[in-house]
């Protein structure tokens, strides 16, 4: 009864375990029972205490019990009696955790001082203002986990307001974003209960002022490394992610801050992003490399858009390649060119490398970088994902990578991105296609590589005999001819392709018809993206009901002249006809 009432009120989505039905009417009574909508919660409320406790025990989570508590005061009392814990764990069902539920519980239903632990991690429907109000109502909370709550990270000011509301706070776990090393951030880090999991540092929008001291990260380094007076770990020990992306790299001493942060055994940061440094010096990169030598926990490092030169890349290469935990390195939009990529590749040949993902788009890499990376792959480098998009790779570089992919001794590469290498051309695409059947490649991105329609037939044949799951041939002008060839590959019974992206490829109605006909016999393909082509959106192919097909915007102009728009006195004049044509 209560489950039905709660579902009707929109408060519960997880009370299906309560399968309480009305008693069957006696045979002498008319069979028409009260309609379901008129049922109330009285059935639960009138149960004996032991029976009600048994029903509540069947609920799958504490959140379901708390939803029941919101129905009435008597049910709230029953839940309080059966609830043998002082923890409010909304993170177990984050989709049920709303401001309404949290405030109903903490401000109304649950007794003040009952809650000692509040876990709202991952509750993205909650707002930070509601959490603050809940803290003010339940001032006895000792442990609060507020990571990934609502939209965006907490500001230091918001977290300080929560701390001020709680009388006996022991542990506060949260993520935080701050305008540089602001004074509220430094005050927050000085509190012994604070355990930041993620720290995002950024500069204000253009024209906005920044505290003079906040632009210098030296004070922040000291605050993160300083241990509390009563003993315990320094704040840096709880950090798992540090993000100085976007404008964060514009803060003074950003590279020095990162190097100092990573140095020392107490650092447990697993994910680090730094971008926007106007010119990363070789000395700063060498200091970062030295810090990485002593670090054992970093797993992802992103250093895009820092004007890192080839020499700077060489200063970093050895430490990156030999790091015992680093799995992902991103250096996009840095002019490291072939020599920097070659230094990384040579370091990857060492047996200690754990790097599985390397991202080097828009770095000026050419065929020399491809040959060096191919040598590293052939030597057993564990790279599973390689991104060389937006560079100057030609058919020669593609051939070198293809040879590594087809190496019978095995190649670890599973994802290759060569998009926006306009010099690659048909010959480079054919080299890669020839390697597909003998490789373990699962993703191949060739968007904007000037492939054209010619090689698509051989690419399609190779795809049908390969383990490829994703193929992106967007912006290659393959036209209807290329679409027909790919339709044949889709229809092959052993094809494993699940995603085919053909955006802006000059495909018209005939090509679309072949692809959709093949798709009707394919149960493996999940996504067929035909956005930006020349398919008539009002035609039968444009109106496809197959949810796997994405048409999006079509670039072809369609002029449909209504019959009533024709001149009433007869046919259009020759000039008008010519204009219409």
C-alpha positions as CSV (number, residue, x, y, z in Angstrom):
1,X,0.0,0.0,0.0
2,X,2.7,2.4,1.0
3,X,4.8,1.4,-2.0
4,X,1.9,2.3,-4.3
5,X,1.2,5.5,-2.6
6,X,4.9,6.5,-2.8
7,X,5.2,5.6,-6.4
8,X,2.1,7.7,-7.2
9,X,3.6,10.7,-5.3
10,X,6.8,10.4,-7.3
11,X,9.0,10.0,-4.3
12,X,10.1,6.4,-4.8
13,X,11.5,4.4,-7.7
14,X,13.0,1.5,-5.6
15,X,10.2,0.1,-3.5
16,X,9.2,-2.8,-5.7
17,X,10.0,-5.3,-3.0
18,X,6.9,-4.2,-1.1
19,X,4.3,-6.3,-2.8
20,X,1.4,-5.6,-0.5
21,X,-2.0,-6.4,-1.9
22,X,-5.4,-5.7,-0.4
23,X,-7.2,-8.5,1.3
24,X,-9.6,-10.5,-1.0
25,X,-13.2,-9.5,-0.3
26,X,-15.5,-12.2,1.2
27,X,-17.5,-14.1,-1.4
28,X,-20.7,-12.5,-0.3
29,X,-19.3,-9.0,-1.0
30,X,-19.5,-7.4,-4.4
31,X,-16.2,-8.0,-6.2
32,X,-15.7,-4.3,-6.9
33,X,-12.9,-3.3,-4.6
34,X,-11.8,0.2,-3.9
35,X,-9.7,1.6,-6.8
36,X,-6.0,1.5,-6.4
37,X,-5.8,5.3,-6.5
38,X,-7.8,5.5,-3.3
39,X,-5.6,3.2,-1.3
40,X,-3.8,4.9,1.6
41,X,-0.8,4.0,3.9
42,X,-3.0,2.8,6.7
43,X,-2.3,-0.9,5.9
44,X,1.3,-0.4,6.9
45,X,0.5,1.9,9.7
46,X,-1.8,-0.6,11.4
47,X,0.5,-3.6,11.2
48,X,1.9,-5.0,14.5
49,X,5.3,-3.6,15.3
50,X,7.1,-6.9,14.6
51,X,5.3,-7.4,11.2
52,X,6.1,-3.8,10.2
53,X,9.8,-4.3,11.1
54,X,9.8,-7.4,9.0
55,X,8.4,-5.6,6.0
56,X,10.9,-2.7,6.3
57,X,13.7,-5.2,6.6
58,X,12.8,-6.5,3.1
59,X,13.6,-3.1,1.5
60,X,16.8,-3.2,-0.6
61,X,18.4,0.0,0.6
62,X,18.4,2.5,3.4
63,X,17.2,5.1,0.9
64,X,14.0,3.1,0.4
65,X,13.4,3.0,4.1
66,X,14.0,6.7,4.3
67,X,11.4,7.3,1.5
68,X,8.9,5.4,3.6
69,X,9.8,7.6,6.6
70,X,8.6,10.6,4.6
71,X,5.1,9.3,4.2
72,X,3.8,9.9,7.7
73,X,5.0,10.5,11.3
74,X,4.0,7.0,12.4
75,X,5.9,5.4,9.6
76,X,8.9,7.7,10.4
77,X,8.8,6.5,14.0
78,X,8.7,2.9,12.8
79,X,11.7,3.4,10.4
80,X,13.6,5.1,13.2
81,X,13.1,2.1,15.5
82,X,14.2,-0.4,12.8
83,X,17.0,1.8,11.6
84,X,19.9,0.6,13.8
85,X,22.4,3.1,12.4
86,X,23.2,6.8,12.5
87,X,24.4,7.0,8.9
88,X,22.3,8.6,6.1
89,X,23.8,6.9,3.0
90,X,22.1,8.4,0.0
91,X,25.0,7.5,-2.3
92,X,23.6,3.9,-2.4
93,X,20.7,5.2,-4.7
94,X,21.8,8.5,-6.1
95,X,18.9,8.7,-8.5
96,X,16.5,8.9,-5.6
97,X,18.5,11.5,-3.7
98,X,16.8,14.9,-4.4
99,X,16.7,18.1,-2.5
100,X,13.1,17.4,-1.5
101,X,14.0,14.0,0.1
102,X,17.1,15.3,1.8
103,X,15.4,18.3,3.3
104,X,12.3,16.3,4.3
105,X,14.5,13.9,6.2
106,X,17.0,16.3,7.8
107,X,14.6,19.2,8.6
108,X,11.4,17.3,9.4
109,X,11.3,13.5,9.7
110,X,14.6,12.6,11.3
111,X,15.2,13.8,14.9
112,X,17.8,16.5,15.2
113,X,21.1,15.0,16.2
114,X,20.2,11.6,14.9
115,X,22.6,11.6,11.9
116,X,26.3,11.2,12.5
117,X,27.4,10.3,9.0
118,X,26.0,11.7,5.7
119,X,27.2,10.1,2.4
120,X,25.9,11.9,-0.7
121,X,28.8,11.1,-3.1
122,X,27.6,11.0,-6.7
123,X,24.2,12.5,-6.0
124,X,24.1,14.8,-9.0
125,X,20.5,15.8,-8.4
126,X,21.3,17.5,-5.1
127,X,22.2,21.1,-4.9
128,X,24.9,22.4,-2.7
129,X,22.5,24.9,-1.0
130,X,20.3,22.0,0.1
131,X,23.3,20.1,1.5
132,X,24.2,23.2,3.5
133,X,20.7,23.5,4.9
134,X,20.7,19.8,5.8
135,X,24.0,20.3,7.7
136,X,22.6,23.3,9.6
137,X,19.7,21.0,10.7
138,X,21.8,18.0,11.6
139,X,24.7,19.8,13.3
140,X,26.0,16.5,14.9
141,X,27.3,15.1,11.5
142,X,30.8,13.9,12.1
143,X,31.5,12.4,8.6
144,X,30.4,14.0,5.4
145,X,31.2,12.6,1.9
146,X,30.2,15.3,-0.6
147,X,32.2,14.4,-3.7
148,X,30.6,14.8,-7.1
149,X,27.5,16.4,-5.8
150,X,25.3,18.5,-8.1
151,X,26.8,20.5,-11.0
152,X,30.5,21.3,-10.8
153,X,32.8,21.2,-7.8
154,X,32.3,23.0,-4.5
155,X,34.0,26.4,-4.0
156,X,36.1,26.9,-0.9
157,X,33.4,29.4,0.4
158,X,30.6,26.8,0.1
159,X,32.6,24.2,2.0
160,X,33.6,26.7,4.7
161,X,29.8,27.4,5.2
162,X,29.2,23.7,5.7
163,X,32.0,23.3,8.1
164,X,30.7,26.3,10.1
165,X,27.3,24.6,10.5
166,X,28.7,21.4,12.0
167,X,29.8,21.2,15.6
168,X,31.7,18.0,15.7
169,X,33.0,17.4,12.1
170,X,35.7,14.8,12.0
171,X,36.0,14.1,8.2
172,X,34.8,16.1,5.2
173,X,35.5,14.5,1.8
174,X,34.8,16.7,-1.2
175,X,36.1,18.1,-4.5
176,X,36.9,21.8,-4.8
177,X,37.5,24.5,-7.5
178,X,39.3,27.7,-6.6
179,X,40.5,30.9,-8.2
180,X,44.2,30.2,-7.8
181,X,45.6,29.9,-4.2
182,X,42.8,32.0,-2.8
183,X,42.7,32.8,0.9
184,X,39.4,30.8,1.4
185,X,41.2,27.8,-0.1
186,X,44.1,28.1,2.2
187,X,41.7,28.4,5.2
188,X,39.9,25.3,4.0
189,X,43.1,23.3,3.7
190,X,44.1,24.3,7.3
191,X,41.0,22.6,8.7
192,X,42.0,19.2,10.1
193,X,38.8,17.5,8.9
194,X,39.1,18.4,5.2
195,X,40.0,15.6,2.7
196,X,39.9,17.0,-0.8
197,X,39.8,14.3,-3.5
198,X,39.9,16.7,-6.5
199,X,41.3,20.2,-6.8
200,X,40.6,22.4,-9.8
201,X,42.6,25.7,-10.0
202,X,41.7,28.3,-12.5
203,X,42.0,32.1,-13.2
204,X,39.0,34.4,-13.4
205,X,37.3,35.4,-16.6
206,X,39.0,38.0,-18.7
207,X,38.9,41.4,-16.9
208,X,38.0,40.0,-13.5
209,X,40.4,40.7,-10.6
210,X,42.4,38.0,-8.8
211,X,43.9,38.3,-5.3
212,X,47.5,39.2,-5.7
213,X,48.6,36.3,-3.4
214,X,46.3,33.8,-5.2
215,X,48.3,34.1,-8.4
216,X,51.4,32.6,-6.7
217,X,51.1,28.9,-6.0
218,X,54.0,28.7,-3.6
219,X,51.7,29.2,-0.6
220,X,49.4,26.5,-1.9
221,X,52.2,24.0,-2.1
222,X,53.1,24.7,1.5
223,X,49.4,24.4,2.6
224,X,49.0,21.0,0.9
225,X,52.3,19.6,2.3
226,X,51.7,20.9,5.9
227,X,50.6,18.3,8.4
228,X,48.0,19.2,11.0
229,X,49.3,20.2,14.5
230,X,47.5,17.2,16.1
231,X,49.2,14.7,13.8
232,X,47.8,12.9,10.8
233,X,48.4,13.1,7.0
234,X,49.0,16.3,5.1
235,X,46.1,17.5,2.8
236,X,48.0,16.3,-0.3
237,X,47.6,12.6,0.9
238,X,43.9,12.6,0.1
239,X,44.2,14.2,-3.3
240,X,43.5,11.9,-6.3
241,X,43.0,14.5,-9.1
242,X,44.5,17.9,-9.7
243,X,43.3,20.0,-12.7
244,X,45.1,23.1,-13.9
245,X,43.5,22.9,-17.3
246,X,42.0,25.8,-19.3
247,X,43.3,29.0,-17.5
248,X,45.0,27.2,-14.6
249,X,48.3,27.1,-16.5
250,X,48.3,30.9,-16.5
251,X,48.9,31.0,-12.8
252,X,52.5,31.8,-11.8
253,X,54.7,28.9,-11.1
254,X,52.3,26.3,-12.4
255,X,55.0,23.8,-13.5
256,X,56.9,24.3,-10.3
257,X,53.7,23.7,-8.3
258,X,53.0,20.4,-10.1
259,X,56.6,19.2,-9.7
260,X,56.6,20.0,-6.0
261,X,53.2,18.4,-5.5
262,X,54.2,15.1,-7.1
263,X,57.5,14.9,-5.2
264,X,57.3,13.0,-1.9
265,X,55.9,9.7,-0.8
266,X,52.7,11.2,0.7
267,X,51.4,12.3,-2.8
268,X,48.7,9.9,-4.1
269,X,47.5,12.0,-7.0
270,X,46.4,9.7,-9.9
271,X,45.2,12.2,-12.5
272,X,47.0,15.5,-13.3
273,X,46.1,18.0,-16.0
274,X,48.1,21.2,-16.8
275,X,47.6,23.4,-19.8
276,X,47.9,27.0,-20.8
277,X,51.5,27.7,-19.8
278,X,52.7,30.3,-22.2
279,X,56.2,28.7,-22.6
280,X,57.2,25.6,-20.6
281,X,61.0,25.9,-20.1
282,X,63.3,22.9,-20.4
283,X,64.3,23.4,-16.8
284,X,60.7,23.2,-15.6
285,X,60.1,20.0,-17.6
286,X,63.4,18.5,-16.2
287,X,62.2,19.3,-12.7
288,X,58.8,17.6,-13.5
289,X,60.7,14.6,-14.8
290,X,62.8,14.4,-11.6
291,X,59.5,14.5,-9.6
292,X,58.1,11.7,-11.7
293,X,61.2,9.6,-11.0
294,X,60.2,9.4,-7.4
295,X,56.5,9.2,-7.9
296,X,54.6,5.8,-7.8
297,X,51.0,6.7,-8.1
298,X,50.3,9.0,-11.1
299,X,48.2,7.2,-13.8
300,X,47.2,10.0,-16.2
301,X,49.2,13.0,-17.2
302,X,47.8,15.7,-19.6
303,X,50.2,18.5,-20.6
304,X,48.5,19.9,-23.7
305,X,48.8,23.5,-25.0
306,X,52.0,24.4,-23.0
307,X,54.4,25.2,-25.9
308,X,56.5,22.2,-25.0
309,X,59.4,22.0,-27.5
310,X,61.2,18.9,-28.8
311,X,64.0,19.6,-26.3
312,X,61.5,19.8,-23.5
313,X,59.9,16.6,-24.6
314,X,63.3,14.9,-24.5
315,X,63.8,16.1,-20.9
316,X,60.5,14.5,-19.9
317,X,60.6,11.3,-22.0
318,X,62.7,8.9,-19.9
319,X,60.8,9.6,-16.7
320,X,57.4,9.2,-18.4
321,X,58.3,6.0,-20.1
322,X,59.8,4.3,-17.0
323,X,57.1,5.4,-14.5
324,X,55.6,2.4,-12.8
325,X,52.0,3.5,-12.8
326,X,51.6,6.0,-15.6
327,X,49.1,4.7,-18.2
328,X,48.1,7.8,-20.2
329,X,50.1,10.7,-21.6
330,X,48.6,13.6,-23.6
331,X,50.8,16.3,-25.2
332,X,48.3,17.7,-27.7
333,X,49.0,21.1,-29.3
334,X,52.7,21.2,-28.3
335,X,55.3,21.7,-31.1
336,X,57.4,18.6,-30.2
337,X,57.6,17.6,-33.9
338,X,59.4,14.4,-35.1
339,X,62.4,14.6,-32.8
340,X,60.3,14.9,-29.7
341,X,58.0,12.0,-30.7
342,X,61.1,10.0,-31.5
343,X,62.5,10.6,-28.0
344,X,59.3,9.4,-26.5
345,X,59.3,6.3,-28.8
346,X,62.8,5.4,-27.9
347,X,62.0,5.6,-24.2
348,X,58.9,3.4,-24.7
349,X,61.1,0.6,-26.0
350,X,62.4,0.0,-22.5
351,X,61.0,-2.9,-20.6
352,X,59.7,-0.8,-17.7
353,X,57.2,1.2,-19.7
354,X,53.5,0.8,-18.6
355,X,52.2,3.5,-21.0
356,X,49.1,2.3,-22.9
357,X,47.7,5.6,-24.2
358,X,49.7,8.3,-26.1
359,X,48.0,11.3,-27.5
360,X,50.1,13.6,-29.8
361,X,47.5,15.4,-32.0
362,X,48.6,18.8,-33.5
363,X,52.2,18.4,-32.6
364,X,53.8,18.8,-36.0
365,X,54.5,15.1,-36.2
366,X,55.4,13.7,-39.7
367,X,56.5,10.4,-41.1
368,X,59.6,10.3,-38.9
369,X,57.4,10.2,-35.8
370,X,55.3,7.3,-37.3
371,X,58.4,5.3,-38.1
372,X,59.8,5.8,-34.6
373,X,56.5,4.8,-33.0
374,X,56.2,1.8,-35.3
375,X,59.6,0.6,-34.1
376,X,58.5,1.0,-30.5
377,X,55.4,-1.0,-31.2
378,X,57.4,-3.7,-33.0
379,X,59.7,-3.8,-30.0
380,X,56.8,-4.6,-27.6
381,X,55.7,-1.2,-26.4
382,X,52.4,-1.7,-24.6
383,X,50.6,1.2,-26.4
384,X,47.0,0.3,-27.0
385,X,45.8,3.7,-28.0
386,X,47.7,6.2,-30.3
387,X,46.4,9.6,-31.4
388,X,48.3,11.3,-34.2
389,X,45.4,13.4,-35.5
390,X,45.9,16.8,-37.1
391,X,49.5,16.3,-38.1
392,X,51.5,16.0,-41.4
393,X,51.5,12.2,-41.8
394,X,51.7,11.0,-45.4
395,X,51.3,7.6,-47.1
396,X,54.9,6.7,-46.0
397,X,54.0,7.2,-42.3
398,X,50.8,5.3,-42.6
399,X,52.7,2.4,-44.3
400,X,55.2,2.3,-41.3
401,X,52.3,2.0,-38.8
402,X,50.6,-0.5,-41.0
403,X,53.7,-2.7,-41.0
404,X,53.7,-2.6,-37.2
405,X,50.0,-3.5,-37.0
406,X,50.5,-6.5,-39.3
407,X,53.6,-7.8,-37.4
408,X,53.0,-11.5,-36.8
409,X,54.7,-11.3,-33.5
410,X,51.8,-9.2,-32.2
411,X,51.1,-5.5,-31.7
412,X,49.4,-4.1,-28.7
413,X,47.7,-1.2,-30.6
414,X,43.9,-1.3,-30.5
415,X,42.9,2.3,-31.4
416,X,44.6,4.4,-34.0
417,X,43.6,8.0,-34.8
418,X,45.0,9.6,-37.9
419,X,42.2,12.0,-38.5
420,X,42.9,15.4,-40.2
421,X,46.1,14.2,-41.8
422,X,45.2,15.5,-45.2
423,X,48.4,14.3,-46.8
424,X,47.7,10.7,-46.0
425,X,45.5,10.2,-49.1
426,X,44.3,7.0,-50.8
427,X,47.7,5.2,-50.8
428,X,48.0,5.6,-47.0
429,X,44.4,4.4,-46.5
430,X,45.1,1.3,-48.6
431,X,48.3,0.5,-46.6
432,X,46.2,0.5,-43.4
433,X,43.4,-1.5,-44.9
434,X,45.8,-4.2,-46.0
435,X,47.0,-4.6,-42.3
436,X,43.5,-4.8,-40.8
437,X,42.8,-8.5,-41.2
438,X,46.0,-9.6,-39.4
439,X,45.9,-6.9,-36.7
440,X,44.0,-6.6,-33.5
441,X,42.9,-3.1,-34.2
442,X,39.4,-2.2,-32.9
443,X,39.1,1.5,-33.8
444,X,40.4,3.3,-36.8
445,X,39.8,7.1,-37.3
446,X,40.6,8.4,-40.8
447,X,38.3,11.5,-40.9
448,X,39.6,14.2,-43.2
449,X,42.4,12.2,-44.7
450,X,41.6,12.8,-48.4
451,X,40.8,9.2,-48.9
452,X,38.2,9.6,-51.7
453,X,36.0,6.9,-53.1
454,X,38.6,4.8,-54.8
455,X,40.1,2.8,-51.9
456,X,36.8,2.3,-50.1
457,X,36.1,-1.0,-51.7
458,X,39.3,-2.5,-50.5
459,X,38.8,-0.9,-47.1
460,X,35.4,-2.5,-46.9
461,X,36.7,-5.9,-47.8
462,X,39.4,-5.6,-45.1
463,X,36.9,-4.4,-42.5
464,X,34.6,-7.4,-43.2
465,X,37.6,-9.8,-42.4
466,X,38.9,-7.9,-39.4
467,X,38.2,-7.3,-35.7
468,X,37.4,-3.6,-36.3
469,X,34.6,-2.3,-34.2
470,X,34.7,1.4,-35.1
471,X,35.5,3.1,-38.4
472,X,35.4,6.8,-39.0
473,X,35.7,7.9,-42.7
474,X,34.0,11.3,-42.3
475,X,35.0,14.3,-44.5
476,X,36.5,12.1,-47.2
477,X,34.1,12.6,-50.1
478,X,33.5,8.9,-50.6
479,X,30.1,9.7,-52.2
480,X,27.5,7.1,-53.2
481,X,30.2,4.8,-54.7
482,X,32.0,4.5,-51.4
483,X,28.7,4.0,-49.5
484,X,27.8,1.1,-51.8
485,X,31.1,-0.6,-51.0
486,X,30.6,-0.1,-47.3
487,X,27.1,-1.4,-47.5
488,X,28.5,-4.7,-48.8
489,X,30.8,-4.9,-45.8
490,X,27.9,-4.2,-43.4
491,X,25.9,-7.1,-44.9
492,X,28.7,-9.6,-44.4
493,X,27.6,-12.2,-41.8
494,X,31.0,-12.1,-40.0
495,X,31.4,-8.3,-39.8
496,X,32.1,-7.1,-36.3
497,X,31.7,-3.4,-36.9
498,X,29.5,-1.7,-34.3
499,X,30.1,2.0,-35.2
500,X,30.4,3.5,-38.7
501,X,30.8,7.2,-39.0
502,X,30.3,8.8,-42.5
503,X,29.7,12.5,-41.8
504,X,29.9,15.0,-44.6
505,X,30.9,12.4,-47.2
506,X,28.8,13.6,-50.2
507,X,26.5,10.6,-49.8
508,X,23.1,11.0,-51.6
509,X,19.9,9.1,-51.6
510,X,21.2,6.1,-53.6
511,X,24.1,5.5,-51.2
512,X,21.9,5.9,-48.2
513,X,19.4,3.4,-49.7
514,X,22.2,0.8,-50.0
515,X,23.4,1.4,-46.5
516,X,19.9,1.1,-45.0
517,X,19.1,-2.0,-46.9
518,X,22.3,-3.6,-45.6
519,X,21.5,-2.4,-42.1
520,X,18.2,-4.3,-42.2
521,X,20.2,-7.6,-42.3
522,X,22.8,-6.6,-39.7
523,X,22.2,-7.1,-35.9
524,X,25.8,-6.1,-34.8
525,X,26.0,-2.5,-36.0
526,X,24.8,-0.1,-33.3
527,X,25.6,3.4,-34.8
528,X,25.5,4.6,-38.4
529,X,26.1,8.3,-38.6
530,X,25.2,10.0,-41.9
531,X,25.1,13.6,-40.7
532,X,26.0,16.4,-43.1
533,X,25.5,14.5,-46.3
534,X,23.1,15.1,-49.2
535,X,20.2,12.8,-48.3
536,X,16.7,14.1,-48.9
537,X,15.3,14.4,-45.3
538,X,11.8,14.2,-46.7
539,X,12.4,11.0,-48.6
540,X,12.0,7.5,-47.5
541,X,15.7,7.2,-46.5
542,X,15.7,10.5,-44.7
543,X,12.7,9.3,-42.7
544,X,14.3,6.1,-41.6
545,X,12.8,4.7,-38.4
546,X,15.9,2.7,-37.5
547,X,17.2,4.2,-34.3
548,X,20.7,3.2,-35.1
549,X,20.8,5.8,-37.9
550,X,21.8,9.4,-37.3
551,X,21.0,11.8,-40.1
552,X,21.3,15.2,-38.4
553,X,21.8,18.2,-40.6
554,X,21.9,17.5,-44.4
555,X,23.8,20.0,-46.5
556,X,21.9,19.5,-49.8
557,X,19.4,22.3,-50.6
558,X,15.9,20.8,-51.4
559,X,13.5,23.1,-53.3
560,X,9.9,21.9,-53.1
561,X,7.6,24.2,-55.1
562,X,4.0,23.8,-54.0
563,X,1.5,23.4,-56.8
564,X,-0.5,26.4,-55.6
565,X,2.6,28.6,-56.0
566,X,2.5,28.2,-59.8
567,X,1.1,31.1,-61.9
568,X,-2.6,30.8,-62.2
569,X,-2.8,31.7,-65.9
570,X,-0.7,28.7,-67.1
571,X,2.8,27.4,-67.1
572,X,5.8,29.4,-65.8
573,X,7.7,31.4,-68.3
574,X,10.9,30.2,-69.7
575,X,12.9,32.6,-67.5
576,X,11.1,31.4,-64.4
577,X,11.7,27.8,-65.4
578,X,15.3,28.4,-65.9
579,X,15.6,30.0,-62.5
580,X,13.8,27.1,-60.9
581,X,16.2,24.7,-62.6
